[in-house]
């Protein structure tokens, strides 16, 4: 992998990890369209490390508050919301890997993301119209966390956005929009850390048989961290001041085009 490919993959990872458009879906699509080889395990691990740096850089106040007082309600809610994805990843590991390789349902998964975003935005607007107060962080309960966690588990599939699913889940449960986004990004920390742990185990087990272009790895990691930082900032601003409809239109159109290509034109798939 050369530097340009590494930077492109880093930009895609950093941008789509936090915008509700599915990072895994875009990486699969990018590999299909441009014939980019699947990133080596070490490189993929470093991309995840880059996005993790971005989360810590933007949400350092929230993270510091959790580290200073680890035994608190928010910590428990984050742990509870993480459990469904862990269970799904363990039970359906082989099936998930096959889905990633075949990409047969990629288009349909993008459509699911679009539907979630539209439904969440409409529900959120309806709550405002009928003057229903949103739940604050203090009012969030274990059912809210579990529901968000189940949607995050579903988002393991390529094309279903993790951030989109978790933010939508929070809005479905009538959580405050700003807190919904912050909870989603805080929830990405155990998800990304889990991926890092699994990939690190793979590196130790299999060794580094892949040829590593150190410069490309560094460039890709920096790109993922930098773009991820601004993507989180942008998403926090959008969730406060704008709507999710734009992302729904994008993922809906993308999913439709992929399905057309898979079943009719067959240019890429």
VEXKOL-594489 format. One line per 8 residues: number of its first residue (from 0); for each residue x, y, z of C-alpha. Coordinates in pm, 1 decimal, decimal comma. Example, Ala and Ser with C-alpha at 12.3 -4.5 7.8 and 13.67 -1.06 7.14 Angstrom:
2
0	1230,0 -450,0 780,0  1367,0 -106,0 714,0
***
This chain:
269
0	0,0 0,0 0,0  139,5 338,0 -99,3  109,8 668,1 87,1  -175,5 803,1 -126,4  -389,0 493,5 -68,3  -307,2 506,9 302,8  -409,9 872,2 330,1  -731,8 810,1 133,2
8	-826,5 519,8 361,5  -732,7 727,6 666,4  -954,3 1015,4 551,5  -1245,1 782,1 480,7  -1204,5 609,5 818,0  -1178,5 935,6 1012,3  -1471,6 1098,7 834,9  -1716,4 810,8 821,2
16	-1641,2 668,2 1167,1  -1824,6 960,5 1325,7  -2061,1 1091,7 1059,3  -2374,1 871,3 1036,1  -2284,7 714,8 700,8  -2099,7 390,6 800,9  -1720,8 371,0 796,0  -1716,1 -4,4 735,9
24	-1959,0 28,3 446,0  -1753,8 300,4 280,6  -1426,8 111,9 320,0  -1582,2 -198,0 161,2  -1723,7 16,6 -119,6  -1394,4 198,6 -172,4  -1206,6 -128,6 -203,5  -1461,3 -253,4 -458,9
32	-1463,5 61,6 -673,5  -1092,0 141,4 -683,0  -955,7 -209,0 -643,0  -768,5 -113,0 -327,4  -645,8 -422,4 -151,0  -789,0 -491,6 191,3  -575,6 -302,7 446,3  -330,2 -517,2 639,6
40	-417,8 -593,3 999,3  -148,4 -364,7 1139,5  -254,5 -73,1 919,2  -621,5 -122,0 1007,7  -528,7 -129,3 1375,7  -345,1 201,7 1341,5  -643,3 361,1 1163,9  -860,6 266,6 1461,1
48	-597,2 412,1 1693,2  -614,6 735,6 1495,2  -990,3 764,3 1536,0  -953,9 688,2 1906,6  -711,0 979,4 1939,0  -973,9 1202,7 1776,5  -1238,0 1102,0 2033,7  -1002,0 1173,8 2324,3
56	-902,2 1509,5 2173,9  -1261,2 1633,3 2137,2  -1428,9 1477,1 2441,1  -1139,6 1499,7 2685,2  -1351,7 1681,8 2946,1  -1616,6 1406,4 2946,8  -1350,0 1135,3 2950,2  -1156,9 1305,0 3230,8
64	-1475,7 1328,0 3438,5  -1526,2 952,0 3392,0  -1164,9 874,8 3480,6  -1175,8 1093,0 3791,7  -1490,9 918,2 3910,9  -1512,2 581,0 3732,3  -1787,2 446,4 3957,6  -2083,7 651,4 3842,4
72	-2411,9 613,9 3655,7  -2275,5 713,8 3311,9  -2000,3 451,0 3332,9  -2257,3 181,5 3402,0  -2476,6 297,5 3115,0  -2182,7 290,4 2873,7  -2089,9 -61,5 2986,1  -2449,0 -181,4 2951,0
80	-2477,6 -27,6 2602,6  -2156,4 -203,6 2497,0  -2263,6 -555,3 2597,5  -2503,4 -632,3 2305,6  -2234,4 -559,2 2044,1  -1983,7 -778,6 2229,2  -2232,0 -1067,3 2242,0  -2321,3 -1025,8 1872,4
88	-1955,2 -1010,1 1769,0  -1874,5 -1331,8 1955,9  -2180,4 -1532,7 1847,9  -2195,4 -1421,0 1484,2  -1822,7 -1372,5 1418,9  -1800,8 -1606,0 1116,8  -2126,1 -1484,2 961,9  -2019,2 -1121,9 997,1
96	-1685,0 -1192,7 830,5  -1863,7 -1360,0 538,5  -2097,0 -1063,3 501,1  -1798,5 -827,1 485,6  -1629,6 -1040,4 220,9  -1935,0 -1080,9 -1,4  -2087,0 -732,8 50,5  -2414,7 -885,3 -75,0
104	-2635,0 -682,6 158,5  -2429,7 -362,0 157,7  -2688,9 -159,5 -34,0  -2974,9 -274,2 188,2  -2773,8 -186,6 499,7  -2718,8 168,8 373,3  -3096,9 192,0 326,2  -3146,2 78,7 686,5
112	-2916,4 360,6 799,6  -3122,2 610,5 597,2  -3447,9 479,9 745,9  -3313,0 502,6 1101,7  -3198,4 862,4 1052,1  -3530,4 972,9 900,4  -3733,9 803,0 1171,9  -3518,6 946,8 1450,7
120	-3529,9 1299,0 1309,5  -3907,0 1290,7 1260,0  -3961,0 1158,3 1612,1  -3731,7 1424,3 1756,0  -3915,1 1702,4 1571,0  -4253,4 1566,7 1677,2  -4140,5 1575,8 2040,1  -4047,4 1943,1 2000,9
128	-4382,7 2029,3 1838,5  -4586,3 1875,8 2119,2  -4355,2 2034,7 2377,7  -4220,5 1713,5 2522,6  -3904,4 1772,4 2721,5  -3601,2 1566,1 2621,7  -3433,8 1342,6 2876,7  -3113,9 1478,1 3023,5
136	-2806,2 1274,6 3115,1  -2936,5 1244,0 3470,7  -3272,0 1111,3 3348,0  -3127,5 844,8 3117,9  -3200,0 491,5 3241,5  -3081,5 135,2 3178,1  -3354,7 68,3 2920,8  -3229,6 364,2 2716,6
144	-2873,8 231,6 2728,7  -2980,1 -122,9 2638,9  -3187,0 -4,6 2341,7  -2896,3 204,0 2211,1  -2665,6 -93,5 2263,9  -2888,9 -325,1 2061,0  -2882,3 -80,2 1769,9  -2503,5 -59,3 1800,2
152	-2489,3 -440,2 1775,8  -2691,9 -429,7 1454,5  -2450,6 -165,9 1323,2  -2171,5 -424,6 1315,3  -2298,3 -497,1 963,3  -2122,2 -296,0 689,1  -2343,3 -12,6 567,6  -2527,0 38,7 895,8
160	-2366,1 337,4 1063,2  -2260,7 286,6 1425,5  -2288,8 656,6 1507,9  -2611,8 685,9 1308,2  -2768,0 385,3 1481,3  -2666,7 491,0 1832,3  -2767,0 856,5 1787,0  -3097,0 743,0 1635,2
168	-3147,6 504,2 1926,5  -3089,6 787,2 2172,4  -3337,8 1009,7 1988,2  -3592,3 724,8 1979,0  -3560,4 714,6 2357,1  -3618,0 1094,0 2367,8  -3270,6 1186,0 2493,6  -3143,9 1540,2 2452,2
176	-2986,3 1580,9 2105,1  -2652,1 1710,2 2229,5  -2620,9 1435,7 2489,7  -2731,9 1176,7 2231,3  -2430,5 1265,4 2016,1  -2187,4 1280,1 2308,4  -2308,2 944,7 2441,3  -2266,2 792,8 2094,5
184	-1907,7 915,8 2067,4  -1822,7 807,2 2422,0  -1971,1 468,4 2332,9  -1731,1 451,1 2038,6  -1437,4 430,9 2282,5  -1504,3 72,9 2406,0  -1604,4 -23,7 2050,6  -1276,4 103,3 1904,5
192	-1074,9 -31,6 2198,1  -1238,5 -370,6 2145,1  -1136,4 -366,1 1779,9  -781,2 -269,6 1879,8  -760,4 -555,1 2131,1  -889,1 -814,0 1882,7  -656,4 -689,5 1609,3  -360,6 -678,6 1846,3
200	-428,1 -1041,3 1940,1  -429,6 -1122,9 1569,5  -96,5 -949,2 1522,3  60,2 -1139,9 1810,6  -83,5 -1471,2 1693,1  -4,0 -1436,6 1323,5  298,7 -1213,6 1342,6  355,1 -927,1 1101,0
208	385,4 -1123,4 781,9  253,4 -825,0 587,4  510,5 -585,4 443,7  476,3 -265,0 643,0  530,6 72,2 477,1  600,6 273,1 792,9  556,0 609,3 619,8  220,5 503,1 476,3
216	103,4 375,6 816,4  198,7 703,0 985,9  33,3 908,6 711,0  -287,5 705,1 728,8  -300,6 726,3 1108,8  -248,8 1104,2 1108,6  -515,7 1143,2 839,0  -765,3 933,0 1039,0
224	-697,2 1125,8 1361,3  -709,6 1470,8 1201,0  -1019,8 1413,1 990,4  -1186,9 1227,2 1277,7  -1131,9 1527,7 1506,9  -1310,1 1764,0 1268,1  -1580,0 1505,9 1189,4  -1673,9 1482,0 1558,4
232	-1678,6 1861,6 1588,3  -1895,8 1886,2 1277,9  -2136,1 1617,9 1394,1  -2182,5 1781,4 1734,8  -2266,9 2109,5 1560,4  -2506,6 1941,9 1315,2  -2694,2 1750,4 1583,1  -2741,4 2072,3 1782,6
240	-2832,1 2311,3 1500,8  -2927,4 2113,6 1189,2  -3098,2 1784,8 1102,3  -3000,1 1432,3 1004,4  -3203,3 1439,4 681,9  -2900,6 1523,0 466,2  -2718,9 1209,2 579,3  -3038,0 1007,8 526,1
248	-3064,5 1130,2 165,9  -2698,0 1048,5 103,7  -2707,8 696,0 248,6  -3044,8 630,4 83,4  -2915,7 728,1 -261,0  -2591,6 537,5 -208,1  -2777,2 224,8 -99,7  -3009,6 247,7 -400,1
256	-2718,9 286,0 -644,3  -2539,1 -12,1 -491,4  -2849,9 -230,9 -518,9  -2899,5 -126,5 -882,3  -2539,8 -216,3 -957,1  -2556,1 -546,3 -770,0  -2867,3 -667,6 -949,2  -2870,9 -483,3 -1283,3
264	-2562,9 -294,3 -1409,6  -2289,9 -499,1 -1232,6  -2020,2 -238,4 -1295,6  -1860,6 -264,7 -950,8  -2020,0 -569,1 -783,6
***
